[in-house]
Amino acid sequence: MMLKAKLGIAPIAWWNDDLPELSDDVSLEECLRQASVAGFTGMETGRRFPMDMKELGPILNEFGISVCGGWFSGLLLDGDIETEKARIARQLAFFKAAQAPCIVYGETARSIQGVASAPLATKPKLSEEEIAAYARKVSEFADWCQGQGMPIAYHHHMGAAIETEAELDIFMQHSTVPLLFDTGHMVFAGGDPLSVIEKYHSRIIQVHCKDIRADVVNGLDRSKESFLDAVVKGAFTVPGDGSLDFESIVTALAAKGYEGWFVVEAEQDPVANPPLDMAKKGHQELMRVMAAAGYEVEQK
């Protein structure tokens, strides 16, 4: 029995919601067309997606694309669960109608990921006790979402409260939340992707295939430069265009029996790195490493 995989992509290569200047001025239809031409069968939601399957469904069907996830800007670190239930309700209903695999939970309370003036070194830092309490809170919220019929996948992220492998370790120890494993964010934060897979493979329900340009990341002055500065400089790119060994990462996931979506998410300058060209390059590299790892990739 071959393991089954699906390949998706995020629209952030076409339209960057944090940095509008790093956006290719294309329509939703053109974005989906390019993703389809590149070979992808899924796309995460973005700012130009109508949150109504009556409107979106026919457009997705035209290009053979399904919703493979999408970001929710969570505020549980400082907020309360009932408020977050109300905030996520519309997206939850939409994702259920779209038969999406999960909602990506990104913690934005206190995060500096969208603050162009905030150096990387000024990210929020929590004590072990604070992370444990936060993890229990997210678990309760995740259990509620699951009970509503839509799991959330927790996204560790540069500039956020849970960024490093050590922070993720504490969070995972005190939570039961499913994990979105992001290769690029983990390496950017100084972590080891193979170590994370080894420890948390049973909790990983979504994978972001984000490559990094090591020379850019290593050249950052984290006491002065922000996460958005790093993006503008080209810290991220698609698999096959950067420094990470995706064959070893995908092989490690295969060895643990991971099946499901592998989503390319690589925000960068669309003028210097045309999204269609990048999408094709990322898809080609993933198809190569998927074959090497023994995955059968779902085609259109």
Phi, psi and omega per residue, in radians:
M1 nan 2.066 3.082
M2 -1.378 2.560 3.030
L3 -1.244 2.567 -3.102
K4 -1.866 2.386 3.131
A5 -2.330 2.676 3.021
K6 -2.200 2.500 -3.109
L7 -1.928 2.140 3.104
G8 -2.160 3.046 3.139
I9 -2.541 2.674 3.109
A10 -1.701 2.547 -3.110
P11 -1.287 -0.009 -3.086
I12 -1.105 -0.363 3.060
A13 -1.200 -0.480 -3.121
W14 -1.664 -0.808 3.131
W15 -2.310 2.067 -3.140
N16 -1.638 2.038 -3.064
D17 -1.278 -0.409 3.099
D18 -1.554 -0.534 -3.100
L19 -2.239 1.448 -3.106
P20 -0.964 -0.474 3.136
E21 -1.194 -0.343 3.064
L22 -1.693 0.946 -3.101
S23 -2.330 2.399 3.034
D24 -1.515 2.155 -3.005
D25 -1.375 1.304 3.135
V26 -2.115 2.745 3.132
S27 -1.332 2.943 3.030
L28 -0.997 -0.780 -3.112
E29 -1.073 -0.723 -3.124
E30 -1.217 -0.664 3.076
C31 -1.058 -0.838 3.128
L32 -1.138 -0.673 3.127
R33 -1.067 -0.797 -3.123
Q34 -1.139 -0.717 3.103
A35 -1.080 -0.702 3.127
S36 -1.153 -0.784 3.109
V37 -1.024 -0.660 -3.134
A38 -1.254 -0.274 3.067
G39 1.944 0.014 -3.098
F40 -1.403 2.608 3.137
T41 -1.969 -0.025 3.133
G42 -2.455 2.697 3.029
M43 -2.507 2.446 2.998
E44 -1.274 2.790 3.123
T45 -1.341 2.782 3.106
G46 -2.639 -3.035 -2.950
R47 -1.149 -0.347 -3.124
R48 -1.694 0.153 3.093
F49 -1.525 2.181 2.974
P50 -1.209 2.367 -3.118
M51 -1.561 0.954 -3.110
D52 -2.662 2.017 -3.063
M53 -1.197 -0.377 3.071
K54 -1.093 -0.641 3.130
E55 -1.510 -0.733 -3.036
L56 -1.390 -0.639 -3.031
G57 -0.889 -0.906 -3.141
P58 -1.079 -0.579 3.120
I59 -1.194 -0.786 3.107
L60 -1.063 -0.769 -3.101
N61 -1.081 -0.609 3.141
E62 -1.027 -0.572 -3.062
F63 -1.904 0.103 3.116
G64 1.146 0.618 -3.079
I65 -2.050 2.488 3.021
S66 -2.095 2.851 3.100
V67 -1.336 2.076 -3.087
C68 -1.879 0.249 3.124
G69 2.528 -3.004 3.128
G70 2.905 2.656 -2.980
W71 -1.436 2.441 2.926
F72 -2.142 2.188 3.135
S73 -1.437 1.607 -3.086
G74 -1.362 2.659 -3.141
L75 -2.277 0.490 -3.060
L76 -1.190 -0.422 -3.111
L77 -0.983 -0.703 -3.138
D78 -2.021 -0.165 -3.045
G79 -1.761 -3.000 3.125
D80 -2.061 2.763 -2.980
I81 -1.123 -0.710 -3.109
E82 -1.098 -0.684 3.097
T83 -1.109 -0.730 -3.138
E84 -1.182 -0.592 3.062
K85 -1.041 -0.744 3.126
A86 -1.194 -0.664 -3.105
R87 -1.188 -0.580 -3.047
I88 -1.631 -0.141 -2.959
A89 -0.992 -0.785 -3.082
R90 -1.170 -0.772 3.134
Q91 -1.142 -0.650 -3.141
L92 -1.093 -0.793 3.132
A93 -1.119 -0.726 3.124
F94 -1.114 -0.776 -3.119
F95 -1.171 -0.600 3.063
K96 -1.127 -0.768 3.126
A97 -1.111 -0.579 -3.137
A98 -1.447 -0.099 -3.074
Q99 0.965 0.712 3.096
A100 -1.263 2.693 -3.106
P101 -1.307 -0.511 -3.084
C102 -3.000 2.872 2.928
I103 -1.784 2.336 3.128
V104 -1.466 2.030 3.122
Y105 -1.618 2.015 3.049
G106 -1.992 2.185 -3.138
E107 -1.381 2.067 -3.121
T108 -1.901 -0.161 3.056
A109 -1.099 2.227 -3.139
R110 1.162 -0.052 -3.096
S111 -1.200 2.586 3.075
I112 -1.866 0.191 -3.034
Q113 -1.092 -0.470 -3.132
G114 -1.884 0.211 -3.084
V115 -1.830 1.821 -3.019
A116 -1.100 -0.433 -3.077
S117 -1.625 -0.070 -3.047
A118 -1.662 1.992 3.126
P119 -1.036 2.623 3.135
L120 -0.935 -0.600 -3.091
A121 -1.209 -0.207 -3.101
T122 -1.665 0.296 3.109
K123 -1.044 2.706 3.115
P124 -1.116 2.404 3.113
K125 -2.155 2.163 -3.107
L126 -1.884 2.631 3.013
S127 -1.290 2.914 3.125
E128 -1.039 -0.691 3.135
E129 -1.136 -0.687 3.138
E130 -1.177 -0.704 3.103
I131 -1.119 -0.714 -3.126
A132 -1.092 -0.772 3.136
A133 -1.147 -0.722 3.107
Y134 -1.100 -0.740 -3.127
A135 -1.075 -0.689 3.124
R136 -1.159 -0.654 3.123
K137 -1.137 -0.798 3.131
V138 -1.121 -0.648 3.120
S139 -1.063 -0.761 3.140
E140 -1.090 -0.747 3.128
F141 -1.147 -0.745 3.135
A142 -1.096 -0.690 3.114
D143 -1.093 -0.696 3.113
W144 -1.122 -0.799 3.129
C145 -1.039 -0.764 3.113
Q146 -1.058 -0.700 3.115
G147 -1.140 -0.448 3.076
Q148 -1.447 -0.086 3.087
G149 1.711 0.262 3.127
M150 -2.512 1.922 3.117
P151 -1.237 2.675 2.928
I152 -1.859 2.613 3.069
A153 -2.050 2.152 -3.044
Y154 -1.398 2.213 -3.076
H155 -1.800 1.820 2.941
H156 -1.113 2.473 -2.933
H157 -2.645 2.464 3.037
M158 -1.011 2.375 3.087
G159 1.492 -0.093 -3.082
A160 -1.827 3.070 -3.075
A161 -1.087 -0.670 3.103
I162 -1.891 1.677 -3.049
E163 -2.060 -0.860 -3.014
T164 -1.512 2.891 3.084
E165 -1.104 -0.656 3.128
A166 -1.122 -0.712 3.097
E167 -1.168 -0.709 3.111
L168 -1.104 -0.673 3.129
D169 -1.004 -0.810 -3.135
I170 -1.152 -0.788 -3.141
F171 -1.025 -0.805 -3.103
M172 -1.186 -0.610 3.140
Q173 -1.097 -0.606 -3.044
H174 -1.815 0.141 -3.123
S175 -2.266 2.953 3.031
T176 -2.113 0.330 -2.989
V177 -1.332 2.377 3.002
P178 -1.085 2.673 -3.014
L179 -1.978 2.372 2.828
L180 -1.657 2.046 -3.127
F181 -1.647 2.058 -3.125
D182 -1.959 1.955 -3.047
T183 -1.062 -0.828 -3.066
G184 -1.172 -0.752 3.135
H185 -1.123 -0.663 -3.123
M186 -1.165 -0.747 -3.141
V187 -1.233 -0.695 3.080
F188 -0.986 -0.663 -3.116
A189 -1.418 0.061 3.102
G190 1.554 0.166 -3.110
G191 -1.587 3.010 -3.123
D192 -1.931 1.943 -3.080
P193 -1.054 -0.623 -3.128
L194 -1.198 -0.591 3.070
S195 -1.146 -0.732 3.136
V196 -1.123 -0.733 3.102
I197 -1.078 -0.777 -3.127
E198 -1.037 -0.739 -3.068
K199 -1.370 -0.670 -2.890
Y200 -2.160 0.307 -3.087
H201 -0.961 -0.592 -3.087
S202 -1.259 -0.245 -3.127
R203 -1.826 -0.168 -3.094
I204 -1.335 2.097 3.101
I205 -2.060 -0.048 3.101
Q206 -2.704 2.508 -3.135
V207 -2.187 2.219 2.981
H208 -1.702 2.071 3.140
C209 -1.616 1.515 -3.121
K210 -1.981 2.163 3.097
D211 -1.652 2.795 3.052
I212 -2.168 2.689 2.953
R213 -1.683 1.831 -3.004
A214 -1.042 -0.616 -3.117
D215 -1.139 -0.637 3.106
V216 -1.202 -0.845 -3.103
V217 -1.100 -0.776 -3.108
N218 -1.229 -0.383 -3.128
G219 -1.534 -0.023 -3.111
L220 -1.295 2.503 2.950
D221 -1.678 1.721 -3.007
R222 -1.237 -0.219 3.078
S223 -1.436 -0.222 -3.105
K224 -2.191 -0.582 -3.007
E225 -1.695 2.503 -3.090
S226 -1.604 3.002 3.049
F227 -1.054 -0.734 -3.137
L228 -1.180 -0.584 3.022
D229 -1.032 -0.743 -3.137
A230 -1.089 -0.715 3.123
V231 -1.106 -0.809 3.141
V232 -1.056 -0.638 -3.128
K233 -1.288 -0.234 3.120
G234 1.706 0.572 3.139
A235 -1.077 -0.575 -3.058
F236 -1.927 2.628 3.018
T237 -2.743 -3.060 -3.097
V238 -1.497 2.772 3.032
P239 -0.920 2.414 3.132
G240 1.613 -0.148 -3.114
D241 -2.038 -0.057 -3.060
G242 -2.181 -2.565 -2.950
S243 -1.844 -0.164 -3.060
L244 -1.475 2.619 3.124
D245 -1.655 1.568 -3.080
F246 -1.244 -0.396 3.092
E247 -1.120 -0.747 3.130
S248 -1.210 -0.635 -3.140
I249 -1.169 -0.843 -3.111
V250 -1.197 -0.648 3.089
T251 -1.107 -0.677 3.106
A252 -1.134 -0.713 3.096
L253 -1.142 -0.700 3.115
A254 -1.103 -0.699 -3.123
A255 -1.094 -0.453 3.120
K256 -1.656 0.015 3.058
G257 1.466 0.311 3.128
Y258 -1.134 2.302 3.013
E259 -2.288 2.612 3.097
G260 2.289 -2.593 -2.999
W261 -1.457 2.387 2.886
F262 -2.027 2.019 -2.991
V263 -1.988 2.103 3.066
V264 -1.305 2.181 3.112
E265 -2.396 1.860 -3.031
A266 -2.530 1.645 -3.134
E267 -1.430 2.217 3.113
Q268 -2.832 3.071 -3.074
D269 -1.170 2.018 -3.084
P270 -1.263 -0.268 3.076
V271 -1.333 -0.841 3.113
A272 -1.263 -0.492 -3.076
N273 -2.310 1.423 -3.065
P274 -0.921 2.226 -3.017
P275 -0.951 -0.717 -3.130
L276 -1.134 -0.765 3.114
D277 -1.067 -0.753 -3.141
M278 -1.151 -0.722 3.139
A279 -1.070 -0.750 3.117
K280 -1.103 -0.753 -3.128
K281 -1.115 -0.787 3.131
G282 -1.107 -0.719 3.137
H283 -1.142 -0.737 -3.132
Q284 -1.078 -0.766 -3.141
E285 -1.175 -0.708 3.119
L286 -1.148 -0.698 3.097
M287 -1.067 -0.674 3.118
R288 -1.106 -0.864 -3.073
V289 -1.296 -0.514 3.068
M290 -1.093 -0.763 3.125
A291 -1.097 -0.756 -3.132
A292 -1.113 -0.561 -3.096
A293 -1.546 -0.122 3.097
G294 1.588 0.396 3.082
Y295 -1.571 2.537 2.928
E296 -1.761 2.040 -3.069
V297 -1.608 2.257 3.120
E298 -1.155 2.200 3.132
Q299 -1.780 2.947 3.103
K300 -1.108 nan nan
